[in-house]
Amino acid sequence: MKQFTVRTKVISEAIFDVDIEADSHEEAEQIVNEMIWNDELTDELRIHSSIDDERYDATQWFVCTCGHGFNENQMTDNEECPKCTTPIPAEEFE
Ligand SMILES: [Zn+2]
């Protein structure tokens, strides 16, 4: 098996109603805004959320024979270790 780090980006949307008492539209919206940021609506968020967009970017990690760890973005164009220029075995690549 090869080693990867996957940068994960998930954009989700949650639409739901919160019934509260307030003196104005602005106060009502501010109260719910604070409830969101105080984690008082986590159940509602979870129940009503849907994923709008998602993206996964995998970065492969390597360890050269001398023990240097580096990822594919740090590797030289010659597919060598960037610290000691040891060639990376071909079987490490897809
Ligand atoms: Zn090395």
Residues whose N, C-alpha, C, O or C-beta is under 5 A from the ligand:
A	BS01	ZN	C64 C66 H68 C81 K83 C84 T86
